[in-house]
Structures are given as structure tokens and as C-alpha cells.
Amino acid sequence: MRIDPTYHPELAVSRDSTRAREAQPYLDADAKVIVATNGCMLVVLPAEIDGLDRSGYVPGEAFVTARKIAKKTRCDSSIELSPTQATVGGITYGRQEGVFDEWSKVLPKKPNNTFEVSLNPHLLARLASSMGVGKEQGITLRLDVDDPETTISVRRLDDLETSPRVPHGMLMPMRR
């Protein structure tokens, strides 16, 4: 199995030891994707599947090792997946047993009245940090439905109003 070396599915998993089914990314070989979730976010990444690869959990360390090998050798690095092991560059990791929930059922269905806004996630993170938003806090984005190319208002989730006394900011949407 191979994924783009810029992908980091292990960053989307749960760090909570009581949530074992969300602690490692999962290969859905039939769909040819890696899925990872922590219960609050979910990422679905395309994967190239070798004929011998089997669906199941893939240890996050295997992705880290594959990226290191790819960087050193300047070549793609694959992860060989048997039912019980993940092997990368001669290093073997055990695979967690279990069945992953039906991830495609939680993906939003596309409603009729939608629009898309593109924004820079790094600027959004910097803006949130500058407003004092911590790792466990949230933000609210406000968009103008009639004009998705206008500015995006950003405020802390716990602040109900926008005023000079309440931290808030704005982002410009990215052009396609």
C-alpha cells in the first residue's frame, strides 16, 4: 500500500486510550482509502493498493517510517500489509485487530443549497491562536450566503457577539 508522502493520517486519530477503534488509521482496501478519525474529525485519503494488502488498522508508526525512508531514498516507500503485520523497509509493526465503523455513512450528503469557500488553514490556525483560542476550544466562521467571495468572519466559539471588546477577526477567501 502506498499513499502520498504529504499525507499524515496518524495526525487525525484519537490519543484517548479508551478509544481503541479510533487510535490508528484504517485501510479500507475495497474503497482504496485510508480513513482516520478521533471522533471529532475524519480524514479519507486515497491509497494505492497492492493485490496482497488487506483491510484493517495500520499503525501510525508505519506511515512515519515510510515517509522517512522515502525522504532518504527519494523514492516511494510502500507499506506491506498482511492480516496481522505492517512491514516497512524491513521493520515490522503489529496490526490492531477489529472492525472499523462504516465511515462513509457519516460523510455529509450534498444538499441542494450549498456553496464552497476556500481558505488557507494555516492562516486560520494563526488567526485563532492570535485570538487566544486554545487546543480544546473552537471557533465560529460566519459566511455571507449571498456572496461566498466576501470576507469570512472568525470569532471564538464561546463569544456570542462581535464587538471591539470580544476577540474576533476575518479571513479573505482564497481564489481558485
C-alpha positions as CSV (number, residue, x, y, z in Angstrom):
1,M,0.0,0.0,0.0
2,R,1.2,3.5,-0.8
3,I,-0.1,6.9,0.0
4,D,1.1,10.4,-1.0
5,P,4.0,11.2,1.4
6,T,2.5,14.6,2.2
7,Y,-0.5,12.8,3.9
8,H,-0.3,12.2,7.6
9,P,-3.3,10.1,8.6
10,E,-1.8,9.4,12.0
11,L,-2.5,13.1,13.0
12,A,-6.3,12.6,12.8
13,V,-6.5,9.7,15.2
14,S,-7.6,9.7,18.8
15,R,-5.0,10.0,21.6
16,D,-7.5,8.7,24.1
17,S,-6.5,5.2,25.3
18,T,-10.2,4.3,25.9
19,R,-11.0,4.8,22.1
20,A,-9.0,1.9,20.6
21,R,-11.0,1.8,17.4
22,E,-10.0,5.4,16.7
23,A,-6.4,5.1,17.8
24,Q,-5.0,4.1,14.4
25,P,-5.7,4.8,10.7
26,Y,-7.7,2.1,8.9
27,L,-7.1,0.8,5.4
28,D,-10.4,0.2,3.5
29,A,-8.9,-1.9,0.7
30,D,-12.2,-2.2,-1.2
31,A,-12.6,1.6,-1.3
32,K,-8.8,2.1,-1.8
33,V,-8.6,4.7,1.0
34,I,-7.1,5.2,4.4
35,V,-9.6,6.6,7.0
36,A,-8.6,8.1,10.3
37,T,-10.8,9.7,13.0
38,N,-10.7,10.9,16.5
39,G,-14.5,11.2,16.8
40,C,-14.5,15.0,16.1
41,M,-12.8,14.9,12.7
42,L,-12.4,12.3,9.9
43,V,-10.0,12.2,7.1
44,V,-10.3,10.0,4.0
45,L,-7.1,9.7,1.9
46,P,-6.6,7.9,-1.4
47,A,-4.3,4.8,-1.3
48,E,-2.6,2.7,-3.9
49,I,-3.4,-0.9,-3.0
50,D,-1.1,-3.9,-3.8
51,G,-3.0,-7.1,-4.5
52,L,-1.9,-8.6,-1.2
53,D,-3.0,-5.7,1.0
54,R,-5.9,-6.4,3.4
55,S,-8.3,-4.1,5.1
56,G,-7.5,-3.3,8.7
57,Y,-5.8,-0.9,11.0
58,V,-2.4,0.4,10.1
59,P,-0.1,1.6,12.9
60,G,0.7,5.3,12.7
61,E,4.4,4.5,13.1
62,A,4.4,2.7,9.8
63,F,3.4,5.9,8.0
64,V,6.2,7.8,9.8
65,T,8.8,5.2,8.8
66,A,7.6,5.1,5.2
67,R,7.9,8.9,4.9
68,K,11.5,8.8,6.5
69,I,12.5,6.0,4.0
70,A,11.0,7.9,1.1
71,K,12.8,11.1,2.1
72,K,16.2,9.3,2.4
73,T,16.0,7.3,-0.8
74,R,14.0,9.9,-2.7
75,C,11.7,7.0,-3.8
76,D,8.2,6.0,-2.9
77,S,8.1,3.7,0.1
78,S,5.3,1.2,0.4
79,I,3.8,-0.5,3.5
80,E,3.3,-4.2,3.1
81,L,0.1,-5.3,4.9
82,S,-0.6,-8.8,5.9
83,P,-3.6,-9.6,8.1
84,T,-1.5,-9.3,11.3
85,Q,1.5,-7.1,10.3
86,A,2.6,-3.9,8.6
87,T,6.1,-4.0,7.2
88,V,8.1,-1.0,6.0
89,G,11.7,-1.2,5.0
90,G,12.3,-4.4,7.0
91,I,10.6,-3.0,10.1
92,T,7.5,-4.9,11.2
93,Y,4.6,-3.5,13.2
94,G,1.7,-5.5,14.6
95,R,-1.7,-4.6,13.3
96,Q,-4.6,-3.9,15.7
97,E,-7.5,-6.3,15.3
98,G,-11.0,-5.1,14.9
99,V,-13.5,-3.7,12.5
100,F,-13.8,0.0,11.7
101,D,-17.2,1.6,11.7
102,E,-18.9,2.2,8.4
103,W,-17.1,5.5,7.8
104,S,-18.9,6.5,4.6
105,K,-22.2,6.8,6.4
106,V,-21.0,9.8,8.5
107,L,-20.0,11.8,5.4
108,P,-22.4,14.7,4.7
109,K,-24.7,14.2,1.8
110,K,-24.6,17.1,-0.6
111,P,-27.7,19.2,-0.1
112,N,-29.2,21.3,-2.9
113,N,-28.4,24.8,-1.4
114,T,-24.6,24.8,-0.9
115,F,-21.7,26.9,-1.7
116,E,-18.0,26.4,-1.2
117,V,-15.4,28.7,0.3
118,S,-11.7,28.1,0.1
119,L,-9.4,29.3,2.8
120,N,-5.9,28.9,4.0
121,P,-5.9,26.6,7.0
122,H,-2.6,27.8,8.3
123,L,-3.8,31.4,8.3
124,L,-7.0,30.3,10.1
125,A,-4.9,28.5,12.7
126,R,-2.7,31.6,13.2
127,L,-5.7,33.8,13.4
128,A,-7.3,31.5,16.0
129,S,-4.1,31.5,18.1
130,S,-3.8,35.2,17.9
131,M,-7.3,35.4,19.4
132,G,-6.3,33.2,22.3
133,V,-8.1,30.1,21.1
134,G,-6.6,27.0,22.9
135,K,-6.3,23.5,21.6
136,E,-9.6,22.4,23.2
137,Q,-11.6,25.5,22.2
138,G,-13.4,26.1,19.0
139,I,-14.1,29.0,16.6
140,T,-17.1,30.0,14.6
141,L,-16.9,31.0,10.9
142,R,-19.6,33.3,9.6
143,L,-20.1,33.5,5.8
144,D,-22.4,35.6,3.6
145,V,-24.6,33.1,1.8
146,D,-25.4,35.6,-0.9
147,D,-21.7,36.3,-1.7
148,P,-19.2,33.5,-0.8
149,E,-16.3,35.6,-2.0
150,T,-16.6,38.2,0.7
151,T,-14.6,38.1,3.9
152,I,-15.0,35.3,6.4
153,S,-15.7,36.5,10.0
154,V,-14.0,34.5,12.7
155,R,-14.8,34.5,16.4
156,R,-14.2,32.3,19.4
157,L,-16.9,29.7,19.9
158,D,-17.7,30.9,23.4
159,D,-18.1,34.6,22.4
160,L,-21.7,35.2,21.3
161,E,-21.2,38.7,20.0
162,T,-18.7,40.6,17.8
163,S,-17.6,43.9,19.4
164,P,-14.3,45.7,20.0
165,R,-14.2,44.1,23.5
166,V,-14.5,40.5,22.2
167,P,-11.7,38.8,20.2
168,H,-12.6,38.4,16.5
169,G,-11.1,38.6,13.1
170,M,-11.5,38.0,9.4
171,L,-10.0,36.0,6.6
172,M,-10.2,36.5,2.9
173,P,-11.3,33.5,0.9
174,M,-8.8,32.0,-1.5
175,R,-9.3,32.3,-5.2
176,R,-9.4,29.2,-7.3
